Amino acid sequence: MIRFEDVSVTYRGAARPALRDVDLVLPEGELVLVVGRTGAGKSTLLRAINGLVPHFTGGHLEGRVTVNGLDTRDHPPRDLAHVVGMVGQDPLAGFVTDTVEEELAYGMEQLAVPPQVMRKRVEETLDLLGIAELRSRPLRTLSGGQQQRVAIGSVLTMGPRVLVLDEPTSALDPTAAEDALAAITRLVHDLGVTVVVAEHRMERVVQYADRLVLLPGDGIVVSGDPATVLAHSPVAPPVVELGREAGWSPLPLSVRDARRRATALRAELVVAAGGGRDTGAPGAPVSRPPATALTASKVVVRYGDVVAVRGVDLTLQHGSVTALMGRNGSGKSSLLWALQGAGARQSGSVTVQGKDPGKLPARAARALVGLVPQSASDLLYLETVDAECAAADLESGSPTGACRALLDRIAPGIDGDRHPRDLSEGQRLSLVLAVQLIAAPEVLMLDEPTRGLDYRAKEELARIVAELAEAGKAVVIATHDVEFVAGAAGRVAVMAEGEIVADGDAAAVIGASPMFAPQVAKVLGAPWLTVAQVRAARDGILQESRP
């Protein structure tokens, strides 16, 4: 179905090719998972499948890419639209209509699909993705996760033979992600659609994949059976890392596989827990007496007749890292914007250092409460990466080069002369994170900060967040990334229908949750949340057993 023959892609001004000498065959009816570090070339590989590379993105393409017998050199994306459907990392940027139902029908209108067929496909897609109640909603009023599902649906209605998805679950809560992946796997198994997925949250997808395509970062591609490739992959989901730690072979790809092998490891960890060893849980309290950084009381946010936040009370302590979780549309983003002061707040109060951010000029409010939104690239406005970093240093009063050093910690190797809009989604997010983190306001709020970040980048972000907490800052992270929460947050608050329905220690709130538990907790049970905790406990046992 898809064939790469000696393909190399080099962008103008790049020091090395994004793809180099790629020979790859992806058969019909397979679910192919594409993985690699942030900026390794995953998006380039995906865009080469439907002709966006080089017809839209530019760059020099050597070799040949064919899809269903069509050569992408001779057939631009418009000629491949009936064969290849693609959903990018930013769904809102791809919308062309105003409402959900119109967006689902738009692609079929361009392909001259008969009206009766269009109506049938729209209804089937609404049910398939669980978005029937959204049919009349304006697209811009949807949450990020809801927009993601609509974007996938708008492509599915056109009936493509190849479906290309770039980070399709990054904005979805765990349940919505499972629903979307179940729909995708049905397309593969029942209809023979070839699905190519690039996804950093490998733990969600790898168990469904027929083939794994790894981009190590030097332009080459490694393809094969998922378990075989993951045995030596620099990026791997927690369940695979747990298998490596425990010495299991073959490596498990799912929680179910790992749980079947974990009996001896559970017994070993019971001994460790009984000995009172430190398990390395995140978010340990700072040694100073707790002080309140932000107090919110009875906060209400409405959009017309829709109540997004219902009388929420929230107190944040200095030196704390709090994760805000909940299904898509539960009110997380609305609450963050209300707390920061830039968003709507119909009633209630917010106090930071005796001031209400909502009543201050924008710059003064940002000095108290910083917010990195879901659409992080909206905060970038200069011509180069280095210019953005220099402006951040100047505005925050930081030493020259401080922002760039922070960026290199999160996503090393980004060319300072590149335009921010030319970066990958993960690289742009890394730049915005560096710009905001260097300012280090008293309260820092991050809305889905791990979209587009690989595992190493997320680990580094967790370390940076911990350093901010150690410095006395209060950090709030709204996210669906349960694995990141397990390693970064000490407290978890769960929202539903605009209210906080659970609030407490991370291990207690997510450890036994069927929806929000990380993979390690599902395999071993609470309080074990991360592989790092397991490794620390086992190291203690091994050291004690040595003569």
C-alpha positions in Angstrom: 0.0 0.0 0.0 2.8 2.5 1.0 6.3 2.2 -0.3 9.4 4.3 0.4 12.3 3.6 -2.0 15.6 5.1 -1.0 13.9 8.3 0.2 15.9 11.2 1.6 14.3 14.6 2.6 16.5 17.7 3.2 15.1 21.1 4.2 16.7 24.3 3.1 19.4 25.4 5.6 19.3 22.1 7.6 22.6 20.7 8.7 21.5 17.1 7.9 18.6 15.3 6.2 15.4 14.9 8.1 15.1 11.4 6.5 18.0 9.5 5.0 18.0 6.5 2.6 14.6 5.2 3.8 13.4 1.9 2.4 10.1 1.0 3.9 7.1 -1.0 2.9 3.8 -0.7 4.8 1.2 -3.4 3.7 -2.5 -2.9 3.4 -4.6 -3.3 6.6 -1.8 -2.7 9.1 -1.7 -0.4 12.1 1.8 1.2 12.0 3.1 3.1 15.0 5.8 5.7 14.2 8.0 6.7 17.2 11.1 8.7 18.0 12.4 11.6 19.9 10.9 15.1 19.5 12.2 16.5 16.1 13.4 13.1 14.9 11.5 13.4 11.6 8.2 11.7 12.4 6.0 14.5 10.9 8.2 14.6 7.8 7.7 10.8 7.3 3.9 11.2 7.7 3.7 14.2 5.3 5.6 12.3 2.7 2.8 9.8 2.5 0.2 12.2 1.2 2.5 14.5 -0.8 2.7 17.4 1.6 6.5 16.7 1.4 7.7 18.3 -0.7 4.7 19.9 -2.5 3.6 22.0 0.5 6.4 22.0 3.1 9.3 22.5 0.6 12.6 20.7 0.9 14.4 18.4 -1.5 13.0 14.9 -1.9 15.2 12.2 -3.3 13.9 8.7 -4.0 10.3 7.7 -4.5 7.1 7.4 -2.4 4.2 5.5 -3.8 0.7 5.1 -2.2 -1.7 2.6 -3.8 0.5 2.8 -6.9 0.4 6.7 -7.1 3.8 8.4 -7.1 3.7 11.4 -4.7 6.2 13.3 -6.9 3.6 13.4 -9.7 0.5 13.6 -7.6 0.1 16.5 -5.2 -2.0 16.2 -2.0 -5.3 17.1 -3.9 -4.8 14.1 -6.2 -4.3 11.8 -3.1 -7.2 13.1 -1.1 -9.5 10.2 -1.9 -6.7 7.7 -0.9 -4.9 9.3 2.0 -6.6 11.1 4.9 -4.4 13.0 7.4 -5.0 14.6 10.8 -2.3 16.9 12.0 -1.1 17.8 15.5 -3.3 21.0 15.7 -6.8 20.0 14.8 -8.2 23.6 15.0 -5.8 24.8 12.3 -7.3 22.3 9.9 -11.0 23.2 10.4 -12.7 25.1 7.5 -16.3 25.3 8.7 -18.1 26.5 11.8 -19.9 23.5 13.3 -19.2 19.8 13.9 -21.7 18.5 11.4 -20.6 20.9 8.7 -16.9 19.9 9.3 -17.7 16.2 9.0 -19.5 16.8 5.7 -17.1 19.3 4.1 -14.5 16.8 2.8 -17.2 14.7 1.2 -18.7 17.7 -0.5 -15.3 18.4 -2.2 -15.3 14.8 -3.4 -18.8 15.1 -4.8 -20.2 12.3 -2.6 -24.0 11.9 -3.1 -26.1 13.6 -0.3 -27.7 10.4 0.9 -24.3 8.8 1.3 -23.0 11.9 3.1 -25.8 11.8 5.7 -25.2 8.1 6.4 -21.5 8.5 6.8 -21.9 11.6 9.1 -24.2 9.6 11.4 -22.0 6.6 11.5 -18.9 8.7 12.3 -20.7 10.6 15.0 -21.6 7.3 16.7 -18.2 5.7 16.0 -16.3 8.5 17.9 -19.0 9.2 20.5 -19.6 12.8 19.5 -23.2 12.7 18.5 -24.2 15.3 21.2 -21.7 17.7 19.6 -23.2 17.8 16.1 -24.5 21.4 16.3 -21.7 22.8 18.5 -19.4 25.6 17.1 -16.0 24.1 16.6 -14.3 26.9 18.6 -16.3 26.1 21.7 -15.1 22.5 21.9 -12.4 21.4 24.3 -9.1 20.3 22.7 -9.9 16.7 23.0 -13.3 17.1 21.4 -11.7 19.0 18.5 -9.3 16.1 18.1 -12.1 13.6 17.7 -14.0 15.9 15.2 -10.8 16.2 13.2 -10.4 12.5 13.0 -14.1 12.1 12.0 -13.8 14.7 9.2 -11.2 12.5 7.6 -13.0 9.2 8.3 -16.1 10.3 6.5 -14.2 10.5 3.2 -13.5 6.8 3.3 -9.7 6.8 2.8 -7.7 3.7 2.2 -4.8 5.1 4.2 -5.3 7.1 7.4 -2.4 9.1 8.7 -2.6 10.5 12.3 -0.1 12.8 14.0 -0.4 12.6 17.8 -4.1 11.6 17.6 -4.6 11.0 21.4 -2.5 13.8 22.7 -5.5 15.9 23.8 -7.8 13.1 24.8 -8.5 11.8 28.2 -7.7 8.1 28.8 -11.2 6.9 28.2 -11.7 9.0 25.0 -8.3 7.9 23.8 -9.3 4.2 24.2 -12.6 4.9 22.3 -10.8 6.6 19.5 -8.2 3.8 19.2 -11.0 1.2 19.3 -12.6 3.0 16.4 -9.2 3.1 14.5 -8.5 -0.6 15.1 -12.0 -1.4 13.8 -11.1 0.4 10.6 -7.9 -1.7 10.3 -9.5 -5.1 11.2 -12.9 -4.8 9.5 -12.2 -2.5 6.5 -8.6 -3.2 5.8 -7.6 0.5 6.1 -3.9 1.1 6.6 -3.4 3.4 9.6 -0.1 5.2 10.2 0.1 6.8 13.7 2.9 9.0 15.1 2.4 9.1 18.9 4.6 10.0 21.8 2.3 8.4 24.3 3.3 4.9 23.2 1.6 3.3 26.2 -1.7 4.0 24.6 -1.1 2.6 21.1 1.8 0.0 21.1 -0.4 -2.9 22.1 -2.6 -2.4 19.0 0.3 -1.9 16.6 1.2 -4.5 13.9 4.4 -2.8 13.1 6.7 -0.3 14.8 8.7 2.3 12.8 11.5 3.9 14.9 13.3 7.1 14.0 16.4 7.2 16.2 17.1 10.8 15.2 19.8 10.5 12.6 17.5 10.3 9.6 17.4 6.5 9.3 14.4 4.3 10.0 14.1 1.0 11.8 11.0 -1.1 11.1 9.8 -4.4 12.5 7.8 -6.2 15.1 7.0 -3.9 18.1 8.5 -6.2 20.8 11.7 -6.7 18.7 12.2 -3.0 18.0 11.4 -1.9 21.5 14.1 -4.2 22.9 16.7 -1.7 22.0 14.6 1.5 21.4 15.7 4.7 23.2 12.0 5.5 23.7 9.7 3.0 25.3 6.4 3.0 27.3 6.5 2.4 31.1 5.3 -1.2 30.8 8.3 -2.0 28.5 10.7 -0.1 30.8 9.2 -2.2 33.7 9.9 -5.3 31.7 13.5 -4.2 31.1 13.9 -3.5 34.8 12.5 -6.9 35.8 14.4 -8.8 33.1 11.3 -10.2 31.4 11.7 -11.7 27.9 9.9 -11.2 25.6 9.0 -7.7 26.7 5.3 -7.1 27.5 3.5 -4.6 25.3 0.3 -4.4 27.4 -0.7 -4.1 31.1 -2.3 -7.5 30.8 0.9 -9.2 29.6 3.0 -7.5 32.3 0.5 -8.4 35.1 0.8 -12.1 34.3 4.6 -12.0 34.8 4.6 -9.7 37.9 4.0 -12.1 40.7 7.6 -12.4 41.8 8.2 -8.6 41.4 5.1 -7.8 43.5 6.4 -10.0 46.3 9.8 -8.4 46.1 8.3 -4.9 46.4 6.1 -5.9 49.4 9.3 -6.6 51.2 10.6 -3.2 50.2 7.5 -1.4 51.3 7.4 -3.3 54.6 11.0 -2.1 55.3 9.9 1.5 55.0 12.2 2.4 52.2 11.8 5.6 50.3 10.0 4.8 47.0 10.9 8.1 45.4 7.4 9.4 45.2 7.2 12.9 43.5 6.0 16.0 45.1 7.5 15.6 48.5 6.7 18.6 50.7 9.3 21.3 50.9 11.1 21.6 54.2 9.7 25.1 54.9 6.3 25.6 56.6 3.5 25.6 54.0 2.3 29.0 52.9 -0.6 29.8 50.6 0.3 30.9 47.1 -3.2 31.2 45.6 -6.7 31.0 47.1 -9.8 30.6 44.9 -13.3 30.7 46.3 -16.6 29.9 44.6 -15.3 30.4 41.1 -18.0 30.2 38.4 -17.3 30.3 34.6 -20.2 30.4 32.0 -20.2 30.4 28.3 -23.8 31.4 27.4 -26.0 28.7 28.9 -23.1 26.4 29.5 -21.6 26.4 33.0 -18.0 25.3 32.6 -16.9 25.8 36.2 -19.4 25.4 39.1 -18.4 27.2 42.3 -14.9 25.7 42.6 -12.8 26.3 45.8 -9.0 25.7 45.4 -6.0 26.5 47.5 -2.4 26.1 46.2 0.6 26.0 48.5 4.0 27.3 47.8 6.4 24.5 46.9 3.6 22.3 45.6 2.9 20.5 42.2 -0.8 19.9 41.6 -2.2 18.0 38.6 -5.6 18.9 37.4 -7.3 16.0 35.7 -10.7 15.0 34.3 -12.3 14.0 31.1 -12.5 16.2 28.0 -14.8 19.2 28.6 -14.8 18.9 32.4 -13.7 22.5 32.8 -9.9 22.3 33.5 -8.8 24.9 30.9 -11.7 27.2 31.9 -10.6 27.0 35.5 -7.0 27.8 34.7 -7.9 30.8 32.6 -10.2 32.1 35.4 -7.4 31.7 38.0 -4.9 33.5 35.8 -7.2 36.4 35.3 -7.3 36.6 31.5 -10.3 34.3 31.2 -14.0 34.7 32.0 -15.1 34.6 35.6 -18.8 35.4 36.3 -18.4 35.2 40.1 -16.1 34.1 42.9 -12.7 35.4 44.0 -9.0 34.6 43.3 -6.3 36.0 45.5 -2.5 35.9 44.9 -0.3 37.9 47.3 -3.4 39.8 48.4 -4.3 40.7 44.8 -6.9 39.5 42.3 -5.2 38.8 38.9 -8.4 39.4 37.1 -8.4 43.0 38.2 -4.8 43.7 37.2 -3.3 44.8 33.9 -2.3 41.8 31.8 1.5 42.2 32.4 1.0 42.6 36.2 -1.3 39.5 36.2 1.3 37.5 34.3 3.9 38.4 36.9 1.7 36.7 39.6 0.2 33.8 37.6 1.8 32.5 34.4 -0.1 30.3 32.0 1.0 28.1 29.1 -2.2 27.4 27.1 -3.0 24.4 25.0 -2.4 26.4 21.8 1.1 27.3 23.1 2.3 28.6 19.7 -0.1 31.6 20.1 2.5 33.0 22.5 5.3 33.1 19.8 5.6 36.2 17.8 9.2 36.8 16.8 11.2 35.6 13.7 13.7 33.2 15.3 14.1 30.8 18.2 17.0 32.8 19.5 15.0 36.1 19.3 12.2 34.5 21.4 14.7 33.4 24.0 16.4 36.7 24.1 13.1 38.5 24.6 12.2 36.1 27.4 15.5 36.8 29.2 15.0 40.5 28.9 11.4 40.6 30.1 12.1 38.3 33.0 15.3 40.0 34.0 17.2 36.7 33.7 20.9 36.4 32.6 21.5 36.3 28.9 21.2 32.8 27.6 19.1 31.5 30.5 16.0 30.8 28.4 18.1 29.1 25.7 19.8 26.9 28.3 16.4 25.9 29.7 15.2 25.1 26.1 18.2 22.8 25.6 17.3 20.9 28.7 13.8 20.1 27.4 14.5 19.7 23.7 18.2 20.0 22.8 19.6 20.7 19.4 17.0 23.2 18.0 18.6 25.6 15.6 18.4 29.1 17.0 18.0 30.6 13.5 14.8 28.7 12.7 11.4 30.4 12.6 9.2 29.1 15.5 6.5 28.2 13.0 8.8 25.9 11.2 9.4 23.8 14.3 7.6 20.6 15.1 4.7 20.8 17.5 6.8 19.3 20.3 9.7 21.7 19.6 7.3 24.7 19.6 5.8 23.6 22.9 9.3 23.2 24.3 10.2 26.8 23.3 7.0 28.2 24.9 7.7 26.2 28.1 11.2 27.6 28.3 9.9 31.2 27.7 7.3 30.9 30.4 9.3 28.9 32.9 12.2 31.4 32.8 9.8 34.0 34.1 9.0 31.8 37.1 5.9 33.7 38.5 4.6 32.8 42.0 2.0 30.5 40.4 2.7 28.7 37.1 -0.1 26.9 35.2 0.6 24.5 32.4 -2.3 23.4 30.2 -1.5 20.0 28.5 2.3 20.8 28.6 3.4 17.3 27.3 1.7 17.3 23.9 4.4 16.5 21.3 7.1 15.7 24.0 8.9 12.4 24.0 9.6 10.5 27.2 13.0 12.0 27.8 11.7 15.6 27.3 8.8 14.8 29.8 11.3 13.5 32.4 13.3 16.7 32.0 10.2 18.8 32.3 9.3 17.0 35.5 12.7 17.8 36.9 12.3 21.5 36.0 8.9 21.5 37.7 10.4 20.0 40.8 13.1 22.6 40.9 10.4 25.3 40.7 8.6 23.7 43.6 11.8 23.5 45.6 12.2 27.3 44.9 8.8 27.9 46.5 6.6 28.2 43.4 3.2 26.7 43.1 2.7 24.7 39.9 -0.6 23.5 38.4 -0.6 21.1 35.5 -3.8 20.4 33.6 -3.2 17.2 31.7 -4.5 13.8 30.5 -1.0 12.4 30.6 -1.3 10.0 33.6 2.3 8.8 33.2 3.6 12.4 33.5 1.4 13.0 36.5 2.8 9.9 38.2 6.3 11.2 38.0 5.8 14.9 38.5 2.8 15.7 40.8 2.4 15.2 44.5 -1.3 16.2 44.5 -4.1 15.4 42.1 -7.4 17.2 41.8 -10.0 15.6 39.5 -12.7 17.6 37.8 -16.1 16.5 36.4 -18.9 18.6 35.1 -17.1 21.8 36.3 -16.6 20.6 39.9 -13.7 19.1 41.8 -14.8 15.6 42.7 -11.5 14.3 44.1 -8.5 16.0 45.7 -5.6 14.5 47.5 -2.2 12.7 47.4 -1.4 11.5 43.9 -0.9 7.9 44.9 -4.2 7.8 46.7 -6.2 9.6 43.9 -4.8 7.9 40.8 -3.2 4.8 42.1 -6.3 2.7 42.2 -8.3 4.7 39.6 -9.5 2.6 36.6 -9.3 5.7 34.4 -6.3 7.6 35.6 -3.9 4.9 37.0 -0.5 4.8 35.3 0.7 1.5 33.8 3.0 0.6 36.7 0.1 1.0 39.2 -2.1 -1.2 37.0 0.5 -3.9 37.0 1.8 -3.6 40.6 -0.9 -1.7 42.5 -0.6 1.4 44.6 1.6 3.1 45.8 3.9 2.1 42.9 3.4 4.7 40.1 6.6 4.8 38.2 9.5 2.6 37.1 11.8 4.9 38.9 10.1 4.1 42.2 10.4 0.4 41.5 14.1 0.7 40.6 14.8 2.7 43.7 13.2 0.0 45.9 14.9 -2.9 44.2 18.3 -1.1 44.4 17.8 -0.9 48.2 17.0 -4.7 48.3 20.0 -5.6 46.2 22.4 -3.4 48.2 21.2 -5.0 51.5 21.7 -8.5 50.1 25.3 -7.9 49.1 27.9 -9.1 51.7 
